[in-house]
Amino acid sequence: MHIERLDFENSPYLGVYGTATDRLVLIREGLGEKKLGVLREVLKVPLIETSIMKSRIVGIFAAGNSSAIVVPWYVWDAELEHINGQLKEYGIDTEIVPFQSTLTAFGNLILANDRAALVSAKFSREEAKKLEDVLGVEVERGMIGDFHAVGSVGVVTNRGGLVHPEATDEELEWLRDLFKVDIYVGTANMGVPFVGSCMLANSHGVVVGHLTTGPEIVKIEEALGFLD
């Protein structure tokens, strides 16, 4: 299966608690083995259970791609050591980068795949340039449908993307050109437009909140490139 429904302690907002790339998933601590097993089966990459700044909302604080994942400058040394130890154990060549900024909710403010990244216009041009160097891809500053939280209102992989229904046709064309994948509009969890907060996705599969309806799942599968 490329897609599965799941909840984290009855919460359908899976993207709040983790971030997925084609090399790994950073995921909150404390999930049961059954749910971790679903994530492993669908996303097909190693899971690294961690906290960030002693918080379980890992997906709010972390964002990135296969090359690097940025986390707040205030991440605890013990957390960095744990994550880096796990990366070494799994032989994963992804860098975890504490990024100095007054902003910390990187998961909400950065949308990235292995070809490009869109970051909130709240980042300065200098910060965007630094993120370009860290992530190793072209970085654009902007919004989606008048929302600064581009990581909350969108999800993008190396196969496709899904964004907030209020994205304009011009924005969709711009995003397709930037990320080099098809981008569609849609919702999850029975009409929630903040799709990035509702799911964990990479090129292998997608795990969506348990409230997501059948028609939403079909649209998500199409958008993320899983319909033959």
C-alpha positions in Angstrom: 0.0 0.0 0.0 1.2 3.5 -0.9 -1.3 5.1 1.5 -2.6 4.4 5.0 -4.7 6.2 7.6 -3.3 6.6 11.1 -3.7 8.6 14.3 -1.2 9.6 16.9 -3.0 9.3 20.3 -6.2 10.2 18.5 -4.7 13.2 16.7 -5.1 13.2 12.9 -2.4 15.9 12.5 0.5 13.6 11.8 2.6 16.2 10.1 2.8 18.1 13.4 4.7 15.2 15.0 7.2 14.3 12.3 8.9 15.1 9.0 9.6 12.7 6.2 12.2 12.6 3.4 13.3 9.9 0.9 16.1 9.0 3.4 14.5 9.1 6.8 11.6 10.1 9.0 12.1 12.2 12.2 9.2 11.2 14.4 8.1 12.1 17.9 9.0 9.8 20.8 6.4 7.6 22.5 4.5 6.1 19.6 3.6 2.4 19.9 5.4 -0.2 17.8 2.3 -1.0 15.8 2.1 2.6 14.5 5.8 2.8 14.0 5.5 -0.4 11.9 2.9 1.2 9.7 5.2 4.2 9.1 8.1 1.9 8.2 5.9 -0.2 5.9 4.5 2.7 4.0 7.4 5.2 3.9 10.1 2.6 3.5 12.9 4.5 5.3 14.4 4.3 8.8 12.6 6.1 11.6 14.5 8.2 14.1 12.4 8.8 17.3 13.3 12.1 19.0 12.2 15.2 20.6 13.2 18.7 19.6 13.7 21.2 22.4 12.1 18.6 24.6 8.9 18.8 22.6 7.1 16.1 20.7 5.9 18.5 17.9 8.9 17.5 15.8 7.1 18.3 12.6 6.6 21.9 13.6 10.3 22.5 14.3 12.1 20.4 11.6 12.0 20.6 7.8 14.3 19.7 4.9 15.1 17.2 2.2 17.4 14.3 1.6 20.5 16.5 1.9 19.7 18.2 5.1 17.1 18.9 7.8 17.1 22.2 9.6 16.1 22.4 13.3 16.0 25.4 15.6 19.3 26.8 17.0 18.0 26.0 20.5 17.8 22.2 19.9 19.3 20.4 22.9 22.9 19.0 22.5 21.7 15.6 23.7 19.0 15.5 20.9 21.5 16.4 18.2 23.8 13.7 19.5 21.0 11.2 19.5 19.9 12.0 15.9 23.4 12.1 14.6 24.1 8.8 16.2 21.1 7.2 14.6 22.1 8.7 11.2 25.5 7.1 11.5 24.1 3.8 12.6 21.7 3.7 9.6 24.4 5.0 7.3 22.3 7.9 6.2 24.1 10.8 4.5 21.7 13.6 5.7 23.0 16.5 7.8 21.0 17.9 10.8 21.6 21.6 10.9 20.8 23.9 13.8 19.7 27.1 11.9 20.1 30.5 13.6 16.9 32.6 13.1 14.3 34.4 15.1 11.9 31.9 13.5 11.8 28.4 14.9 8.7 26.7 13.4 10.6 25.5 10.3 8.1 22.7 9.6 5.4 25.3 9.2 7.5 27.7 7.2 9.5 25.6 4.8 8.2 23.4 2.0 11.0 21.3 0.3 11.8 18.4 -1.9 15.2 17.3 -3.4 14.9 19.9 -6.3 13.8 23.1 -4.6 12.4 24.8 -1.5 9.7 27.4 -0.9 10.2 29.3 2.4 8.0 31.9 4.0 8.5 35.5 3.1 9.1 36.0 6.8 12.6 34.7 6.3 15.0 37.4 5.2 16.7 37.2 1.8 20.0 36.5 3.6 18.3 33.6 5.5 16.9 32.2 2.3 20.3 32.2 0.8 21.8 30.4 3.8 18.9 27.8 3.5 19.8 27.4 -0.1 23.4 26.5 0.8 22.2 24.1 3.6 19.5 22.3 1.6 21.6 22.3 -1.6 18.6 23.4 -3.8 17.1 26.5 -5.2 15.1 28.4 -2.6 12.3 30.9 -3.2 10.6 33.1 -0.7 6.8 33.4 -1.0 3.3 32.5 0.1 0.6 30.0 -0.9 -2.9 31.4 -1.0 -2.0 34.3 1.2 -0.5 32.0 3.8 3.0 32.4 5.2 3.0 28.9 6.7 3.9 27.2 3.4 4.9 24.0 5.2 1.5 23.8 6.8 -0.6 24.4 3.7 1.5 22.2 1.4 3.2 18.8 1.1 5.7 18.1 -1.7 7.8 15.1 -2.5 10.0 14.1 -5.5 6.8 12.6 -7.1 4.2 15.3 -6.6 2.6 17.9 -4.3 -0.7 18.9 -2.7 -1.5 22.4 -1.5 -4.2 24.5 0.1 -7.4 24.9 -2.1 -7.0 28.7 -2.0 -3.8 28.5 -4.1 -4.3 30.3 -7.4 -3.7 28.9 -10.8 -0.7 31.2 -11.1 0.7 29.9 -7.9 0.2 26.3 -8.9 2.1 26.9 -12.2 4.8 28.6 -10.2 5.1 25.8 -7.7 5.1 23.2 -10.5 8.0 25.0 -12.2 9.9 25.4 -8.9 9.6 21.8 -7.6 9.5 20.1 -11.0 6.5 18.0 -10.1 2.7 18.2 -10.6 1.0 20.1 -7.9 -2.7 19.8 -7.1 -5.1 21.4 -4.5 -6.9 19.4 -1.9 -7.7 18.7 1.7 -7.3 16.0 4.3 -9.0 15.0 7.6 -12.5 15.8 6.4 -11.9 19.2 4.7 -8.8 20.5 6.5 -6.9 22.7 4.0 -3.6 22.6 6.0 -2.5 19.4 4.3 1.1 19.6 5.5 -0.1 19.3 9.0 -2.3 16.2 8.2 0.2 13.8 6.7 3.7 12.4 6.4 4.8 11.7 2.8 7.8 10.8 0.7 8.3 9.3 -2.7 7.5 5.8 -1.4 4.1 6.5 0.2 2.0 8.7 2.4 0.4 8.2 5.9 -2.6 10.5 6.4 -4.7 11.4 9.4 -7.4 8.9 10.3 -10.2 11.3 9.5 -9.3 11.6 5.9 -12.2 10.6 3.6 -12.2 8.3 0.6 -12.4 11.1 -2.0 -9.6 13.0 -0.3 -7.4 9.9 -0.4 -8.0 9.5 -4.1 -7.0 13.1 -4.6 -3.9 12.7 -2.4 -2.8 9.6 -4.3 -3.2 11.4 -7.6 -1.4 14.5 -6.3 1.6 12.6 -4.9 2.0 10.3 -7.9 0.6 7.0 -6.6 -2.2 6.5 -9.1 -1.2 4.3 -12.1 
